């Protein structure tokens, strides 16, 4: 039996600029992500899909409600399955676009996420790969709206893409930034995230749609940077004291960061920060770590399996 999600508010579609919509899924925790819809002149792009079949059916209806039909293009901001498992409900009509590493990482991940939370009602989920990939930048036009797809570098993962709509001042961050939710960089980089957040800040967005949590402004980028800087400090203190990442997490004083959803991600973030502190990654950020072992430590830190309301 899956978790009872009846207490969660339903997904909502917010028009954040003319022709630009944020599809926000409360509560924004594990596997409950946000999406975006950009539509103009009968042409539509969808930014990310969702984790389960049921949620993907809802998303498909939401797109049709604001755009009058399905998207011609789906952009996946990175490979994580909560942003991609619903892809197949938009195939074969949509062209799927992502960073070149996204295709590789999606193939490697497969349906593995379903094994971490076997009680979630995943439904019919599949790995539907991007058919068009790029390395650094690409430009997509939907009607009269220009959409810039930018890979600034390794951050949340090695293959993050931000979606920037300069004429509307709207930035879709993917999971590089979260709102009211603990950032998570186990598969990416702490320092890389800080560097990418600074580059995102320089775009001058007035509206920021995070990968998880409520829509806001550039203060979302600042809040994520503050948390990640604190992670670096906690890693330095823990390593100097000879602590493991799990021990350092237990000793850390999170202050206001303790109010963020999914605080157990602290353990995974410290694993990544320890590797960076030791300088053992070399020039290539995002060296793969043991995701399952780290997740089990997060379970230990949390005292039970973290809730996943997907």
Secondary structure as a PSIPRED ss2 file (coil, helix, strand):
# PSIPRED VFORMAT (PSIPRED V4.0)

   1 X C   1.000  0.000  0.000
   2 X C   1.000  0.000  0.000
   3 X C   1.000  0.000  0.000
   4 X C   1.000  0.000  0.000
   5 X C   1.000  0.000  0.000
   6 X C   1.000  0.000  0.000
   7 X C   1.000  0.000  0.000
   8 X C   1.000  0.000  0.000
   9 X C   1.000  0.000  0.000
  10 X C   1.000  0.000  0.000
  11 X C   1.000  0.000  0.000
  12 X E   0.000  0.000  1.000
  13 X E   0.000  0.000  1.000
  14 X E   0.000  0.000  1.000
  15 X E   0.000  0.000  1.000
  16 X E   0.000  0.000  1.000
  17 X E   0.000  0.000  1.000
  18 X C   1.000  0.000  0.000
  19 X C   1.000  0.000  0.000
  20 X E   0.000  0.000  1.000
  21 X E   0.000  0.000  1.000
  22 X E   0.000  0.000  1.000
  23 X E   0.000  0.000  1.000
  24 X E   0.000  0.000  1.000
  25 X C   1.000  0.000  0.000
  26 X C   1.000  0.000  0.000
  27 X C   1.000  0.000  0.000
  28 X C   1.000  0.000  0.000
  29 X C   1.000  0.000  0.000
  30 X C   1.000  0.000  0.000
  31 X C   1.000  0.000  0.000
  32 X C   1.000  0.000  0.000
  33 X C   1.000  0.000  0.000
  34 X C   1.000  0.000  0.000
  35 X E   0.000  0.000  1.000
  36 X E   0.000  0.000  1.000
  37 X E   0.000  0.000  1.000
  38 X E   0.000  0.000  1.000
  39 X E   0.000  0.000  1.000
  40 X E   0.000  0.000  1.000
  41 X C   1.000  0.000  0.000
  42 X C   1.000  0.000  0.000
  43 X E   0.000  0.000  1.000
  44 X E   0.000  0.000  1.000
  45 X E   0.000  0.000  1.000
  46 X E   0.000  0.000  1.000
  47 X E   0.000  0.000  1.000
  48 X C   1.000  0.000  0.000
  49 X C   1.000  0.000  0.000
  50 X C   1.000  0.000  0.000
  51 X C   1.000  0.000  0.000
  52 X C   1.000  0.000  0.000
  53 X H   0.000  1.000  0.000
  54 X H   0.000  1.000  0.000
  55 X H   0.000  1.000  0.000
  56 X H   0.000  1.000  0.000
  57 X H   0.000  1.000  0.000
  58 X H   0.000  1.000  0.000
  59 X H   0.000  1.000  0.000
  60 X H   0.000  1.000  0.000
  61 X H   0.000  1.000  0.000
  62 X H   0.000  1.000  0.000
  63 X H   0.000  1.000  0.000
  64 X H   0.000  1.000  0.000
  65 X H   0.000  1.000  0.000
  66 X H   0.000  1.000  0.000
  67 X H   0.000  1.000  0.000
  68 X C   1.000  0.000  0.000
  69 X C   1.000  0.000  0.000
  70 X C   1.000  0.000  0.000
  71 X C   1.000  0.000  0.000
  72 X C   1.000  0.000  0.000
  73 X E   0.000  0.000  1.000
  74 X E   0.000  0.000  1.000
  75 X E   0.000  0.000  1.000
  76 X C   1.000  0.000  0.000
  77 X C   1.000  0.000  0.000
  78 X C   1.000  0.000  0.000
  79 X C   1.000  0.000  0.000
  80 X C   1.000  0.000  0.000
  81 X H   0.000  1.000  0.000
  82 X H   0.000  1.000  0.000
  83 X H   0.000  1.000  0.000
  84 X C   1.000  0.000  0.000
  85 X H   0.000  1.000  0.000
  86 X H   0.000  1.000  0.000
  87 X H   0.000  1.000  0.000
  88 X H   0.000  1.000  0.000
  89 X H   0.000  1.000  0.000
  90 X H   0.000  1.000  0.000
  91 X C   1.000  0.000  0.000
  92 X C   1.000  0.000  0.000
  93 X C   1.000  0.000  0.000
  94 X C   1.000  0.000  0.000
  95 X E   0.000  0.000  1.000
  96 X E   0.000  0.000  1.000
  97 X E   0.000  0.000  1.000
  98 X E   0.000  0.000  1.000
  99 X E   0.000  0.000  1.000
 100 X H   0.000  1.000  0.000
 101 X H   0.000  1.000  0.000
 102 X H   0.000  1.000  0.000
 103 X H   0.000  1.000  0.000
 104 X H   0.000  1.000  0.000
 105 X H   0.000  1.000  0.000
 106 X H   0.000  1.000  0.000
 107 X H   0.000  1.000  0.000
 108 X H   0.000  1.000  0.000
 109 X H   0.000  1.000  0.000
 110 X C   1.000  0.000  0.000
 111 X C   1.000  0.000  0.000
 112 X C   1.000  0.000  0.000
 113 X H   0.000  1.000  0.000
 114 X H   0.000  1.000  0.000
 115 X H   0.000  1.000  0.000
 116 X H   0.000  1.000  0.000
 117 X C   1.000  0.000  0.000
 118 X C   1.000  0.000  0.000
 119 X C   1.000  0.000  0.000
 120 X C   1.000  0.000  0.000
 121 X C   1.000  0.000  0.000
 122 X C   1.000  0.000  0.000
 123 X C   1.000  0.000  0.000
 124 X C   1.000  0.000  0.000
 125 X C   1.000  0.000  0.000
 126 X C   1.000  0.000  0.000
 127 X C   1.000  0.000  0.000
 128 X C   1.000  0.000  0.000
 129 X C   1.000  0.000  0.000
 130 X C   1.000  0.000  0.000
 131 X C   1.000  0.000  0.000
 132 X E   0.000  0.000  1.000
 133 X E   0.000  0.000  1.000
 134 X E   0.000  0.000  1.000
 135 X C   1.000  0.000  0.000
 136 X C   1.000  0.000  0.000
 137 X E   0.000  0.000  1.000
 138 X E   0.000  0.000  1.000
 139 X E   0.000  0.000  1.000
 140 X E   0.000  0.000  1.000
 141 X E   0.000  0.000  1.000
 142 X E   0.000  0.000  1.000
 143 X C   1.000  0.000  0.000
 144 X C   1.000  0.000  0.000
 145 X E   0.000  0.000  1.000
 146 X E   0.000  0.000  1.000
 147 X E   0.000  0.000  1.000
 148 X E   0.000  0.000  1.000
 149 X E   0.000  0.000  1.000
 150 X E   0.000  0.000  1.000
 151 X C   1.000  0.000  0.000
 152 X C   1.000  0.000  0.000
 153 X C   1.000  0.000  0.000
 154 X C   1.000  0.000  0.000
 155 X C   1.000  0.000  0.000
 156 X C   1.000  0.000  0.000
 157 X C   1.000  0.000  0.000
 158 X C   1.000  0.000  0.000
 159 X C   1.000  0.000  0.000
 160 X C   1.000  0.000  0.000
 161 X C   1.000  0.000  0.000
 162 X E   0.000  0.000  1.000
 163 X E   0.000  0.000  1.000
 164 X E   0.000  0.000  1.000
 165 X E   0.000  0.000  1.000
 166 X C   1.000  0.000  0.000
 167 X C   1.000  0.000  0.000
 168 X C   1.000  0.000  0.000
 169 X C   1.000  0.000  0.000
 170 X E   0.000  0.000  1.000
 171 X E   0.000  0.000  1.000
 172 X E   0.000  0.000  1.000
 173 X C   1.000  0.000  0.000
 174 X H   0.000  1.000  0.000
 175 X H   0.000  1.000  0.000
 176 X H   0.000  1.000  0.000
 177 X C   1.000  0.000  0.000
 178 X C   1.000  0.000  0.000
 179 X C   1.000  0.000  0.000
 180 X C   1.000  0.000  0.000
 181 X E   0.000  0.000  1.000
 182 X C   1.000  0.000  0.000
 183 X C   1.000  0.000  0.000
 184 X C   1.000  0.000  0.000
 185 X C   1.000  0.000  0.000
 186 X C   1.000  0.000  0.000
 187 X C   1.000  0.000  0.000
 188 X C   1.000  0.000  0.000
 189 X C   1.000  0.000  0.000
 190 X H   0.000  1.000  0.000
 191 X H   0.000  1.000  0.000
 192 X H   0.000  1.000  0.000
 193 X H   0.000  1.000  0.000
 194 X H   0.000  1.000  0.000
 195 X H   0.000  1.000  0.000
 196 X H   0.000  1.000  0.000
 197 X H   0.000  1.000  0.000
 198 X H   0.000  1.000  0.000
 199 X H   0.000  1.000  0.000
 200 X H   0.000  1.000  0.000
 201 X H   0.000  1.000  0.000
 202 X C   1.000  0.000  0.000
 203 X C   1.000  0.000  0.000
 204 X C   1.000  0.000  0.000
 205 X C   1.000  0.000  0.000
 206 X C   1.000  0.000  0.000
 207 X E   0.000  0.000  1.000
 208 X E   0.000  0.000  1.000
 209 X E   0.000  0.000  1.000
 210 X C   1.000  0.000  0.000
 211 X C   1.000  0.000  0.000
 212 X C   1.000  0.000  0.000
 213 X C   1.000  0.000  0.000
 214 X C   1.000  0.000  0.000
 215 X C   1.000  0.000  0.000
 216 X E   0.000  0.000  1.000
 217 X C   1.000  0.000  0.000
 218 X C   1.000  0.000  0.000
 219 X H   0.000  1.000  0.000
 220 X H   0.000  1.000  0.000
 221 X H   0.000  1.000  0.000
 222 X H   0.000  1.000  0.000
 223 X H   0.000  1.000  0.000
 224 X H   0.000  1.000  0.000
 225 X H   0.000  1.000  0.000
 226 X H   0.000  1.000  0.000
 227 X H   0.000  1.000  0.000
 228 X H   0.000  1.000  0.000
 229 X H   0.000  1.000  0.000
 230 X H   0.000  1.000  0.000
 231 X H   0.000  1.000  0.000
 232 X H   0.000  1.000  0.000
 233 X H   0.000  1.000  0.000
 234 X H   0.000  1.000  0.000
 235 X H   0.000  1.000  0.000
 236 X H   0.000  1.000  0.000
 237 X H   0.000  1.000  0.000
 238 X H   0.000  1.000  0.000
 239 X H   0.000  1.000  0.000
 240 X H   0.000  1.000  0.000
 241 X C   1.000  0.000  0.000
 242 X C   1.000  0.000  0.000
 243 X C   1.000  0.000  0.000
 244 X C   1.000  0.000  0.000
 245 X H   0.000  1.000  0.000
 246 X H   0.000  1.000  0.000
 247 X H   0.000  1.000  0.000
 248 X H   0.000  1.000  0.000
 249 X H   0.000  1.000  0.000
 250 X H   0.000  1.000  0.000
 251 X H   0.000  1.000  0.000
 252 X C   1.000  0.000  0.000
 253 X C   1.000  0.000  0.000
 254 X C   1.000  0.000  0.000
 255 X H   0.000  1.000  0.000
 256 X H   0.000  1.000  0.000
 257 X H   0.000  1.000  0.000
 258 X H   0.000  1.000  0.000
 259 X H   0.000  1.000  0.000
 260 X C   1.000  0.000  0.000
 261 X E   0.000  0.000  1.000
 262 X C   1.000  0.000  0.000
 263 X C   1.000  0.000  0.000
 264 X C   1.000  0.000  0.000
 265 X H   0.000  1.000  0.000
 266 X H   0.000  1.000  0.000
 267 X H   0.000  1.000  0.000
 268 X H   0.000  1.000  0.000
 269 X H   0.000  1.000  0.000
 270 X H   0.000  1.000  0.000
 271 X H   0.000  1.000  0.000
 272 X H   0.000  1.000  0.000
 273 X H   0.000  1.000  0.000
 274 X H   0.000  1.000  0.000
 275 X H   0.000  1.000  0.000
 276 X H   0.000  1.000  0.000
 277 X H   0.000  1.000  0.000
 278 X H   0.000  1.000  0.000
 279 X C   1.000  0.000  0.000
 280 X C   1.000  0.000  0.000
 281 X C   1.000  0.000  0.000
 282 X C   1.000  0.000  0.000
 283 X C   1.000  0.000  0.000
 284 X C   1.000  0.000  0.000
 285 X C   1.000  0.000  0.000
 286 X C   1.000  0.000  0.000
 287 X C   1.000  0.000  0.000
 288 X C   1.000  0.000  0.000
 289 X C   1.000  0.000  0.000
 290 X C   1.000  0.000  0.000
 291 X H   0.000  1.000  0.000
 292 X H   0.000  1.000  0.000
 293 X H   0.000  1.000  0.000
 294 X H   0.000  1.000  0.000
 295 X H   0.000  1.000  0.000
 296 X H   0.000  1.000  0.000
 297 X H   0.000  1.000  0.000
 298 X H   0.000  1.000  0.000
 299 X H   0.000  1.000  0.000
 300 X H   0.000  1.000  0.000
 301 X H   0.000  1.000  0.000
 302 X H   0.000  1.000  0.000
 303 X C   1.000  0.000  0.000
 304 X C   1.000  0.000  0.000
 305 X C   1.000  0.000  0.000
 306 X C   1.000  0.000  0.000
 307 X C   1.000  0.000  0.000
 308 X C   1.000  0.000  0.000
 309 X C   1.000  0.000  0.000
 310 X C   1.000  0.000  0.000
